[in-house]
Amino acid sequence: MWSLPRQAKGGALRVGIVGGGITGLALTHALARRGIESVLFEASEHPGGIIRTLRDGERVLELGPQRTRLVPGVRKLVEELGLGDRVLEAAAGAGLYVWTRGELRRVPSRPTGLLMGDLLSMSGRLRAALEPLTAGLRKGESVAGYFRRKAGDEAYRTLFGPLISATFASDPDKMPAARALPMILQPLGVRRSLLAAAARWSSDGSARACTFRGGMSELPLALAERHADRIRLGTRVLSIETDGSALRVDVRGPVSSESMRLGEVVLTVPPTEAARLLHSVAPDASARLGKLRMNEVSVVPLQVESAPAGFGFQVAFGERWRTRGVTWNASLFGREGISTAYLGGGLDPEVAGWSDGRVGKLAAREYTSIHGVEAWPLAVARPRLPAYDDSWSALDDLVLPAGIRLAANYMGRLGISARIAQAEAVAAALAD
């Protein structure tokens, strides 16, 4: 049971949250656990943000993130929501592949595996073996430049580049290493050498990948149901202004408009929306957030005749396919006859201008060419993700008014587990 809510002085509600994606919903839950009164405003009628699941008969189609990992923070939230029996863990031993040199080749489970197997050519393996002798991060280096220098061009084009591009939907050549690499390397314990860090890793591996029986949307929907009394769907925040010792937030709901006084406001919305809301109360911060670039990714669930065993594959840089990667949902989570293709992103921005029909047909055609089985597009979604490119320098001197905080994917690491962790951190800071 939660403790009684604590309300701010002066009649203002303690915390207002703008945005009903996973960060805002997890923050609502974390505040409720701490007994802190809050209200969440979500402009759409559907909570979850880019986490979207489409049910087509018995088929479960993911239009956003396909999975998360059962790290401690995610596991704790799942248990508190009573979703433990709804979890689907990835098939044991599932591997990730890369299309390179004319076929799918398995990615080693540890970076030291680069020195063996057939992912890299002999010359590529010899070059990667020199990685421990190379220096650490250099000033002004891009993410692509860092990995090319550390492990060689072939290892970058075949493995590191595709994996980073898949994670961030961005072009590693345009990502400043000083800003992006800590999000990639610090969780892995990498200081100077990738291979040296790999030698220290435990053999039990990381937390298992998972989804839910009804799709990833089960998580945000469970949060929204648990805290329905704190969440206002279909309610758009029109403006934020200072009001003495509090903040005044004007909102428009399905029936009427109103003004509320809030002690704190946490913005979990995309940067363009955050910039709009801060235009009056913090014009400089608004201008800085308005400079952040986002990349559009085309997500295409496919009906397929069959899928190999494993997570799926990424495509090495320089190959002829426009498809950047595929998740084999059929074998990974038992989603019979389903795979999901990804196109566009920072490496291929032209795709953003294509029609859904063109994107779907190309995804299906390339799946058939790679796997030798028929495929049919079922839907097309186009989530936008942070580019983490040089436009992120706009955040270096960002100053927000007292009482306003940002908690969104462009302010930290991507991924559901990272969003839940940030929500917990913000809730702890507000409790203090």
Secondary structure as UniProt FT lines:
FT   HELIX           9..11
FT   STRAND          13..18
FT   HELIX           22..33
FT   TURN            34..35
FT   STRAND          38..42
FT   TURN            49..50
FT   STRAND          53..56
FT   TURN            57..58
FT   STRAND          59..62
FT   STRAND          68..69
FT   HELIX           72..80
FT   TURN            81..82
FT   HELIX           84..86
FT   STRAND          87..89
FT   TURN            92..93
FT   STRAND          96..100
FT   TURN            101..102
FT   STRAND          103..106
FT   HELIX           111..115
FT   HELIX           122..128
FT   TURN            129..130
FT   HELIX           131..133
FT   TURN            139..140
FT   HELIX           143..151
FT   HELIX           153..155
FT   HELIX           156..160
FT   HELIX           161..168
FT   HELIX           172..174
FT   HELIX           177..185
FT   HELIX           186..188
FT   HELIX           194..200
FT   TURN            203..204
FT   STRAND          209..212
FT   TURN            213..214
FT   TURN            216..217
FT   HELIX           218..226
FT   HELIX           228..230
FT   STRAND          231..233
FT   STRAND          236..243
FT   TURN            244..245
FT   STRAND          246..252
FT   STRAND          257..267
FT   HELIX           271..278
FT   TURN            279..281
FT   HELIX           283..290
FT   STRAND          294..304
FT   STRAND          312..315
FT   TURN            317..318
FT   STRAND          325..327
FT   HELIX           329..333
FT   TURN            336..337
FT   STRAND          338..344
FT   TURN            346..347
FT   HELIX           349..353
FT   HELIX           356..371
FT   STRAND          375..377
FT   STRAND          384..386
FT   HELIX           390..395
FT   TURN            396..397
FT   TURN            402..403
FT   STRAND          404..406
FT   HELIX           409..411
FT   HELIX           416..431
//
